[in-house]
């Protein structure tokens, strides 16, 4: 009897893969002669989509923009994805799995990809910091609840 047939909760990693990778050095080679301390800006985003019944794609995107004297030195955008089978899980547990557990699995691959591609440009690698996806999820819930409360009071 399969897990699906007997109703047992199922969580399987089907695949972790690099979905998209972009590197731009729009001001090279001229900017390589500029002096100054680089400013690094890192933006993270999460996306989730149910591909088929019980199969979810979770995408963690990092956009790293590095500037010297307000000119872009390099910009890297990487989308690391995972395909996860999630079945027979109570509905109230689905969002935490999709927003916390899955990104925690995908994120280390994203960190390695970003560091590697930047290193290959000849610049010192940028190491993305650890992310507490649970804290991010809880902050989003609080923000959503605050917005719903404001809408009710209007």
BAGU-215343 format. One line per 3 residues: number of its first residue (from 1); their letters; for each residue x, y, z of C-alpha. Coordinates in nm, 4 decimals. Example, Ala and Ser with C-alpha at 12.3 -4.5 7.8 and 13.67 -1.06 7.14 Angstrom:
residues 2
1> AS> 1.2300 -0.4500 0.7800 | 1.3670 -0.1060 0.7140
//
This chain:
residues 154
1> XXX> 0.0000 0.0000 0.0000 | 0.1437 0.3426 -0.0948 | 0.1709 0.6382 0.1379
4> XXX> -0.0837 0.8229 -0.0763 | -0.3340 0.5390 -0.0569 | -0.3071 0.4954 0.3203
7> XXX> -0.3125 0.8705 0.3893 | 0.0343 0.8888 0.5441 | 0.1947 1.2343 0.5214
10> XXX> 0.4592 1.2449 0.2493 | 0.7446 1.4906 0.2064 | 1.0063 1.4091 -0.0584
13> XXX> 1.2660 1.6155 -0.2369 | 1.2302 1.5305 -0.6046 | 1.5041 1.7605 -0.7353
16> XXX> 1.7088 2.0708 -0.6517 | 1.8117 2.2717 -0.9577 | 1.9383 2.6069 -1.0811
19> XXX> 1.6418 2.7649 -1.2588 | 1.7988 3.0901 -1.3759 | 2.1313 3.2700 -1.3478
22> XXX> 2.2247 3.6160 -1.4690 | 2.5495 3.8110 -1.4362 | 2.5987 4.1659 -1.5560
25> XXX> 2.9070 4.3861 -1.5417 | 2.7696 4.6881 -1.7295 | 3.0572 4.9242 -1.6516
28> XXX> 3.3499 4.6889 -1.7118 | 3.6329 4.7304 -1.7775 | 3.6367 5.1026 -1.6907
31> XXX> 3.4948 5.0537 -1.3397 | 3.7767 4.8125 -1.2540 | 4.0093 5.1122 -1.2235
34> XXX> 3.7810 5.2985 -0.9796 | 3.8872 5.3316 -0.6196 | 3.6361 5.3049 -0.3390
37> XXX> 3.4659 5.0681 -0.1027 | 3.2043 4.8549 -0.2788 | 2.8489 4.8700 -0.1464
40> XXX> 2.6659 4.5376 -0.1623 | 2.2865 4.5138 -0.1664 | 2.1225 4.1710 -0.1373
43> XXX> 1.7528 4.1086 -0.2009 | 1.5857 3.7711 -0.1390 | 1.2506 3.6530 -0.2695
46> XXX> 1.0482 3.3335 -0.2391 | 0.7966 3.1895 -0.4813 | 0.5918 2.8715 -0.4633
49> XXX> 0.3760 2.7044 -0.7219 | 0.1844 2.3786 -0.7246 | 0.3026 2.2106 -1.0452
52> XXX> 0.0669 1.9141 -1.0255 | -0.1369 1.7637 -0.7458 | 0.1018 1.7291 -0.4504
55> XXX> 0.4120 1.8463 -0.6424 | 0.5398 2.1949 -0.5569 | 0.8153 2.4087 -0.7042
58> XXX> 0.9788 2.6384 -0.4486 | 1.2080 2.9094 -0.5891 | 1.4458 3.1191 -0.3788
61> XXX> 1.5868 3.4179 -0.5683 | 1.8868 3.6274 -0.4660 | 1.9713 3.9538 -0.6381
64> XXX> 2.3152 4.0882 -0.5463 | 2.3986 4.4386 -0.6668 | 2.7469 4.5707 -0.5964
67> XXX> 2.8335 4.9339 -0.6653 | 3.1462 5.1476 -0.6433 | 3.0889 5.5245 -0.6341
70> XXX> 2.7223 5.4713 -0.7325 | 2.8196 5.2787 -1.0483 | 2.7266 4.9120 -1.0823
73> XXX> 3.0325 4.6915 -1.0493 | 2.8303 4.3728 -1.0985 | 2.4799 4.2412 -1.0601
76> XXX> 2.4015 3.8736 -1.0058 | 2.0548 3.7241 -0.9988 | 2.0210 3.3547 -0.9219
79> XXX> 1.7042 3.1490 -0.8911 | 1.7547 2.8181 -0.7144 | 1.4564 2.5875 -0.7147
82> XXX> 1.3393 2.2673 -0.5604 | 1.0689 2.0276 -0.6616 | 0.8972 1.8793 -0.3561
85> XXX> 0.6317 1.6130 -0.3204 | 0.4014 1.7076 -0.0330 | 0.0940 1.4933 0.0207
88> XXX> -0.1566 1.4158 0.2967 | -0.0359 1.7032 0.5128 | -0.2978 1.8956 0.7138
91> XXX> -0.3805 2.2273 0.5464 | -0.2623 2.4333 0.8463 | 0.0854 2.2777 0.8094
94> XXX> 0.1210 2.3357 0.4338 | 0.2199 2.7039 0.4455 | 0.4966 2.6535 0.7046
97> XXX> 0.6357 2.3626 0.5018 | 0.6299 2.5642 0.1795 | 0.7548 2.8896 0.3344
100> XXX> 1.0063 2.7527 0.5887 | 1.1129 2.3911 0.5382 | 1.1496 2.3935 0.1594
103> XXX> 1.3433 2.7236 0.1336 | 1.5778 2.6028 0.4109 | 1.6644 2.3049 0.1902
106> XXX> 1.7091 2.5122 -0.1286 | 1.8963 2.8111 0.0201 | 2.2401 2.6499 0.0778
109> XXX> 2.2553 2.5643 -0.2936 | 2.1699 2.9256 -0.3778 | 2.4433 3.0552 -0.1458
112> XXX> 2.7024 2.8310 -0.3135 | 2.5905 2.9324 -0.6637 | 2.6089 3.3058 -0.5875
115> XXX> 2.9515 3.2799 -0.4232 | 3.0834 3.0681 -0.7119 | 2.9598 3.2902 -0.9947
118> XXX> 3.0947 3.6056 -0.8288 | 3.4276 3.4333 -0.7637 | 3.4443 3.3403 -1.1336
121> XXX> 3.4150 3.7096 -1.2253 | 3.7494 3.7707 -1.0560 | 3.5956 3.9513 -0.7591
124> XXX> 3.6015 3.8173 -0.4046 | 3.2912 3.6036 -0.3492 | 2.9908 3.7479 -0.1732
127> XXX> 2.8730 3.5009 0.0888 | 2.5028 3.5358 0.1555 | 2.4249 3.5333 0.5253
130> XXX> 2.2184 3.2613 0.6875 | 1.8462 3.3293 0.6692 | 1.5910 3.2436 0.9349
133> XXX> 1.2978 3.1493 0.7122 | 1.0775 3.0875 1.0155 | 1.1286 3.4460 1.1355
136> XXX> 1.0583 3.5724 0.7817 | 0.7382 3.3678 0.7666 | 0.6224 3.4880 1.1101
139> XXX> 0.6942 3.8507 1.0148 | 0.4873 3.8091 0.6968 | 0.2025 3.6608 0.9014
142> XXX> 0.2132 3.9524 1.1454 | 0.2181 4.1993 0.8566 | -0.0772 4.0247 0.6903
145> XXX> -0.2719 4.0145 1.0186 | -0.2003 4.3823 1.0842 | -0.3191 4.4693 0.7331
148> XXX> -0.6370 4.2648 0.7795 | -0.7004 4.4358 1.1132 | -0.6624 4.7794 0.9554
151> XXX> -0.8993 4.6849 0.6742 | -1.1635 4.5763 0.9286 | -1.1276 4.9022 1.1241
154> X> -1.1720 5.1190 0.8130
//
